[in-house]
Amino acid sequence: MLWWASRLSGVDEWIVREIQSMYEGALTSVKLGVGESVELAVKIGVHQGSVLSPLLFIIVLEALSKKFRIGLP
């Protein structure tokens, strides 16, 4: 969804590829009372705490909004 929305919004392809590389192979773990869990692959959503995440979220919402507006009176 991020890549589709970015392209629809006119983001240059090289920037889309750079962002894709940041998300490729992303792993996370959960803090537990006695340590951390095993690493889990992140396949949905934006990186928590990244300064880029709010912008990516807005790009996706704007692209969806544009698609839903088509055909409305």
C-alpha positions in Angstrom: 0.0 0.0 0.0 2.8 2.4 0.9 4.5 2.0 -2.5 1.2 2.3 -4.5 0.2 5.5 -2.5 3.7 7.0 -2.9 3.7 6.6 -6.6 0.1 7.8 -7.0 1.1 10.9 -5.0 4.0 11.7 -7.4 6.9 10.7 -5.2 10.0 10.1 -7.3 10.7 6.4 -7.9 14.2 6.6 -6.4 12.7 7.8 -3.2 10.1 5.0 -3.2 13.0 2.5 -3.6 15.0 4.0 -0.8 12.0 3.8 1.6 11.4 0.2 0.4 14.9 -0.7 1.4 14.3 0.7 4.9 11.3 -1.6 5.3 12.8 -4.7 3.7 13.7 -7.3 6.3 12.5 -5.2 9.2 12.5 -7.1 12.5 11.2 -6.2 16.0 10.9 -7.8 19.4 8.7 -7.3 22.4 10.1 -6.3 25.8 9.1 -8.8 28.5 9.6 -8.7 32.3 12.6 -11.0 32.0 14.1 -9.8 28.7 12.9 -9.7 25.1 11.0 -12.0 22.9 12.4 -13.6 19.8 12.6 -11.3 16.8 9.4 -11.0 14.7 9.2 -9.9 11.0 7.3 -6.6 10.5 5.1 -6.9 7.5 2.3 -4.4 8.2 2.3 -0.7 9.1 5.0 1.9 9.4 8.0 2.0 11.7 7.1 3.1 15.2 9.1 6.2 16.3 10.4 7.0 12.8 10.2 10.7 11.8 9.1 9.5 8.3 6.1 7.4 9.5 3.6 10.3 9.9 4.4 11.5 6.4 4.0 8.0 5.0 0.7 7.6 6.8 -0.6 10.9 5.4 0.5 9.9 1.9 -1.5 6.7 2.2 -4.6 8.4 3.5 -4.5 11.1 0.8 -4.1 8.4 -1.9 -7.1 6.5 -0.6 -9.1 9.7 -0.3 -8.4 10.5 -3.9 -9.5 7.1 -5.0 -12.8 7.3 -3.0 -13.6 10.7 -4.4 -13.7 9.4 -7.9 -17.3 9.0 -9.0 -18.9 11.0 -6.2 -21.2 13.9 -7.1 
